[in-house]
Amino acid sequence: MSDQTRPEEQPVPPTLRPQLPVALPLLETRTETPRMVTLLFPMPERPDASFEPRATEPGQFIMMWMPGLDEKPYAISMIEDGLFGVTVMRRGRFSTALHQAGPGTLVGFRGPYGRGFWGWQGAARPERRVLAAGGCGMAPLRPLAARIAGATIIQGAPAAEEVLFRNEMPNQIIFTEDGSLGRKGYPTLALQEILRGGGADAVYACGPEVMLATVARMCRQAGVPCQVSIERYMKCGFGLCGQCECDGRLACKDGPVFSADELSAMPSFGRVARSKTGQKVDVRGEDHCAVPPR
């Protein structure tokens, strides 16, 4: 895999799907951390042009709709035994409603959309593929970790109780800001050590934007291919509203996964994003945890 991969070798986003959500009942809510839960839904009984979770590649996103409230983009964090799961951090009105939803609550879905991670298939030495997550960024990376068995996984969180999937992924290199679990500090510390030691063939990352900008810069300097899943406020999910624009690129269509080389030509990344009103805001110091926005 390379940041210089020819365009025809990179994944092509799916053709535009019908925009009618498929309604599915919530089956179960699993508490992951004090602020995050995984919502479990049944797979659709048959393939649907509007929503096909089985077709979702790691890094792509889906749109979730709660009638009378709103529609937001999320990543599928797991698919197993006829179920799929979406891990949600409580952040605002929509995510709070999802946290409070009971079994049987109908939620609408459409997707998948966007460009996911590429070039990870058939890794000869999976331990040299590094997945770096911060905040709730492990949720979008979890399907990729399942596909690259043996990959090196680094996760950073504010404290021990905020670390995602500790039981399911016991071999993670964990960093906590308060030092309550693993090493004290940020996941970029371990990544820097791996890069300096020549231990990475490729890096895939998801987390706060300032962290991702640092990861992309470190990998470019080390000459290691890197892809990051970025967060931008999305309203439509398929390129109509332009809300997720970043230096001429649309996160919903051209991304949300971009290579480090692509990001080097997007000077706003790591500095400026658009709020839900379209106003440009400084992302430095903000708690933007991962793609997609909540």
Phi and psi in degrees as a GROMACS rama.xvg file:
@    title "Ramachandran Plot"
@    xaxis  label "Phi"
@    yaxis  label "Psi"
@TYPE xy
-148.923  149.28  SER-2
-61.0356  -21.8808  ASP-3
-92.503  12.7505  GLN-4
-51.2111  134.941  THR-5
-60.6283  145.126  ARG-6
-52.5405  -36.534  PRO-7
-69.629  -15.8662  GLU-8
-89.542  -12.2966  GLU-9
-85.2438  152.891  GLN-10
-64.4402  141.178  PRO-11
-96.9103  124.455  VAL-12
-55.4986  147.517  PRO-13
-61.2282  154.752  PRO-14
-61.6752  155.877  THR-15
-56.7896  127.213  LEU-16
-91.3801  158.138  ARG-17
-56.9334  144.067  PRO-18
-98.926  35.1207  GLN-19
-103.392  115.229  LEU-20
-62.8076  146.591  PRO-21
-97.0584  120.58  VAL-22
-85.6735  128.782  ALA-23
-133.483  146.488  LEU-24
-84.2038  140.919  PRO-25
-68.9125  127.927  LEU-26
-95.8656  -40.5745  LEU-27
-159.977  149.721  GLU-28
-120.329  121.7  THR-29
-106.006  125.975  ARG-30
-78.3901  123.751  THR-31
-100.048  -45.8948  GLU-32
-144.901  174.545  THR-33
-57.3301  -24.8046  PRO-34
-112.366  -5.35054  ARG-35
-128.762  137.963  MET-36
-129.985  157.505  VAL-37
-110.459  122.421  THR-38
-94.0833  128.293  LEU-39
-106.308  132.781  LEU-40
-130.158  154.503  PHE-41
-76.7956  147.617  PRO-42
-62.737  143.843  MET-43
-55.5667  143.219  PRO-44
-61.8909  -30.3682  GLU-45
-143.649  156.045  ARG-46
-56.2372  140.893  PRO-47
-129.908  137.703  ASP-48
-63.8077  -27.3725  ALA-49
-80.8036  -31.262  SER-50
-150.912  120.126  PHE-51
-138.152  89.7582  GLU-52
-60.8972  -28.9028  PRO-53
-64.7066  -21.8694  ARG-54
-88.5202  -1.88146  ALA-55
-73.6842  126.293  THR-56
-93.9885  149.64  GLU-57
-52.4684  129.565  PRO-58
101.65  -19.3093  GLY-59
-76.3212  171.677  GLN-60
-134.103  164.584  PHE-61
-125.017  162.273  ILE-62
-103.639  131.16  MET-63
-112.468  134.291  MET-64
-124.715  128.845  TRP-65
-111.48  112.867  MET-66
-52.331  133.962  PRO-67
80.1696  -0.54246  GLY-68
-121.243  -69.966  LEU-69
-177.523  178.125  ASP-70
-134.426  134.112  GLU-71
-138.184  153.318  LYS-72
-87.7929  140.157  PRO-73
-142.019  167.867  TYR-74
-104.492  140.314  ALA-75
-71.2061  125.883  ILE-76
-100.252  -11.6501  SER-77
-163.283  148.219  MET-78
-138.132  119.959  ILE-79
-165.241  144.284  GLU-80
51.7816  44.6826  ASP-81
74.6774  11.9547  GLY-82
-124.785  158.677  LEU-83
-133.245  151.036  PHE-84
-124.553  149.014  GLY-85
-126.761  121.684  VAL-86
-92.945  125.806  THR-87
-123.529  127.925  VAL-88
-91.4677  135.273  MET-89
-73.8215  115.868  ARG-90
-135.166  -35.1532  ARG-91
-150.76  -161.919  GLY-92
-62.7197  -43.2414  ARG-93
-67.7157  -49.9915  PHE-94
-65.7102  -33.2322  SER-95
-64.5751  -40.2508  THR-96
-63.0253  -38.4989  ALA-97
-65.7883  -40.7621  LEU-98
-61.2119  -35.6054  HIS-99
-89.8283  -7.00546  GLN-100
-65.5415  141.716  ALA-101
-100.875  168.784  GLY-102
-54.2992  137.026  PRO-103
95.7944  -14.1438  GLY-104
-60.1981  128.71  THR-105
-85.34  130.553  LEU-106
-126.89  136.873  VAL-107
-91.8222  144.324  GLY-108
-133.06  146.152  PHE-109
-147.37  152.577  ARG-110
131.356  -173.191  GLY-111
-83.0621  162.732  PRO-112
-130.566  161.388  TYR-113
82.6378  179.713  GLY-114
-101.839  126.333  ARG-115
-94.4065  -164.357  GLY-116
-71.1778  148.398  PHE-117
-135.183  163.345  TRP-118
77.4086  6.86239  GLY-119
-88.9758  -13.276  TRP-120
-67.6562  137.367  GLN-121
68.696  33.8409  GLY-122
-62.5528  125.864  ALA-123
-69.7132  -36.4912  ALA-124
-127.164  83.6844  ARG-125
-59.1222  -27.9598  PRO-126
-65.761  -15.8696  GLU-127
-92.7486  3.21293  ARG-128
-94.8573  121.707  ARG-129
-109.76  127.461  VAL-130
-107.853  121.185  LEU-131
-118.916  122.997  ALA-132
-127.982  145.42  ALA-133
-133.25  150.401  GLY-134
60.7149  -128.604  GLY-135
-93.3933  17.573  CYS-136
-66.408  -16.1723  GLY-137
-68.6993  -24.3368  MET-138
-62.2308  -50.7973  ALA-139
-67.0607  -25.9164  PRO-140
-83.4297  -16.1501  LEU-141
-57.993  -44.9949  ARG-142
-61.4991  -33.5671  PRO-143
-69.784  -39.8138  LEU-144
-61.0344  -35.3758  ALA-145
-68.9854  -29.828  ALA-146
-81.8927  -29.9769  ARG-147
-108.115  76.8066  ILE-148
-61.8699  128.132  ALA-149
94.6755  1.33337  GLY-150
-64.8218  152.256  ALA-151
-79.5538  124.483  THR-152
-119.213  126.301  ILE-153
-119.515  129.591  ILE-154
-130.914  136.411  GLN-155
-116.447  142.221  GLY-156
-148.24  160.429  ALA-157
-62.3159  -39.5659  PRO-158
-153.77  170.683  ALA-159
-55.6522  -41.6275  ALA-160
-70.2901  -9.95917  GLU-161
-98.1185  -0.691378  GLU-162
-74.2686  128.307  VAL-163
-87.1491  141.218  LEU-164
57.5356  41.3479  PHE-165
-63.0491  -39.5577  ARG-166
-76.0764  -40.0219  ASN-167
-73.212  -27.0579  GLU-168
-130.318  72.1425  MET-169
-71.7414  -14.6518  PRO-170
-94.2014  17.1848  ASN-171
-68.0808  147.356  GLN-172
-89.8738  113.17  ILE-173
-107.111  136.274  ILE-174
-122.45  139.067  PHE-175
-128.202  143.449  THR-176
-64.8294  -33.1897  GLU-177
-95.5444  0.0834091  ASP-178
75.7469  13.8004  GLY-179
-76.2998  -13.7729  SER-180
-153.013  139.467  LEU-181
65.3802  -144.047  GLY-182
-91.7712  147.522  ARG-183
-82.9833  131.352  LYS-184
133.475  -147.574  GLY-185
-124.216  152.948  TYR-186
-61.8988  -21.5735  PRO-187
-64.6745  -21.3528  THR-188
-64.088  -47.0635  LEU-189
-67.2012  -39.1262  ALA-190
-61.9968  -41.7159  LEU-191
-59.891  -41.6864  GLN-192
-63.5367  -42.654  GLU-193
-65.1087  -43.4891  ILE-194
-64.4432  -43.2842  LEU-195
-64.8911  -31.044  ARG-196
-85.6289  1.29871  GLY-197
69.1988  29.8232  GLY-198
-98.6376  13.5857  GLY-199
-128.651  132.814  ALA-200
-95.8738  -24.9796  ASP-201
-163.039  150.901  ALA-202
-128.685  136.096  VAL-203
-124.988  131.764  TYR-204
-139.804  151.891  ALA-205
-153.065  133.234  CYS-206
167.11  -160.058  GLY-207
-58.8009  145.383  PRO-208
-61.7036  -38.6159  GLU-209
-63.3655  -39.0975  VAL-210
-62.3434  -44.4366  MET-211
-64.7148  -38.5394  LEU-212
-62.4455  -38.016  ALA-213
-67.1797  -43.746  THR-214
-60.4866  -46.2408  VAL-215
-62.224  -41.6855  ALA-216
-65.5568  -43.9529  ARG-217
-60.9108  -42.2842  MET-218
-69.6406  -38.7015  CYS-219
-61.5914  -43.0987  ARG-220
-64.9696  -32.6671  GLN-221
-86.3369  -8.78349  ALA-222
73.1506  27.373  GLY-223
-107.275  127.708  VAL-224
-56.9358  138.622  PRO-225
-143.503  139.278  CYS-226
-129.367  136.091  GLN-227
-128.61  146.673  VAL-228
-98.8441  113.781  SER-229
-96.196  159.172  ILE-230
-109.959  125.826  GLU-231
-140.478  149.495  ARG-232
-66.8089  120.424  TYR-233
-114.633  134.429  MET-234
-107.324  -45.6902  LYS-235
-97.7153  -39.296  CYS-236
91.7413  -6.19616  GLY-237
-137.741  23.5813  PHE-238
92.6974  10.6955  GLY-239
-87.5416  -44.108  LEU-240
-82.4218  -26.9566  CYS-241
75.6292  6.7367  GLY-242
-64.2832  -30.7021  GLN-243
-93.5001  17.5275  CYS-244
-64.7587  138.111  GLU-245
-140.025  103.822  CYS-246
53.1099  45.9221  ASP-247
86.1406  -5.23333  GLY-248
-107.482  143.63  ARG-249
-101.631  122.572  LEU-250
-61.0879  -32.6377  ALA-251
-75.909  -26.5844  CYS-252
-110.628  -49.0253  LYS-253
-78.3894  -23.1579  ASP-254
-122.675  -146.963  GLY-255
-77.8702  -5.38555  PRO-256
-92.4699  128.111  VAL-257
-128.115  150.519  PHE-258
-79.2893  161.311  SER-259
-61.2445  -35.8916  ALA-260
-64.8377  -41.5343  ASP-261
-62.6978  -41.6851  GLU-262
-66.3796  -27.6268  LEU-263
-65.4779  -20.3428  SER-264
-98.3014  12.3788  ALA-265
-123.159  81.4832  MET-266
-63.5339  -20.1015  PRO-267
-72.6773  -24.0915  SER-268
-63.0555  132.371  PHE-269
84.8936  -1.21042  GLY-270
-129.232  -53.4681  ARG-271
-134.295  138.244  VAL-272
-136.766  177.088  ALA-273
-106.289  138.032  ARG-274
-78.232  179.71  SER-275
-63.7452  -20.0567  LYS-276
-89.7355  -2.93002  THR-277
92.1288  -3.86705  GLY-278
-74.533  140.015  GLN-279
-77.2381  132.029  LYS-280
-131.013  153.343  VAL-281
-80.2082  122.653  ASP-282
-85.9149  -11.7932  VAL-283
-68.3467  124.642  ARG-284
88.3639  -4.6804  GLY-285
-87.2593  155.522  GLU-286
-94.5069  64.7926  ASP-287
-89.9749  106.001  HIS-288
-81.9661  -37.0481  CYS-289
-174.972  167.555  ALA-290
-81.9457  142.815  VAL-291
-89.358  173.697  PRO-292
-69.3109  156.045  PRO-293
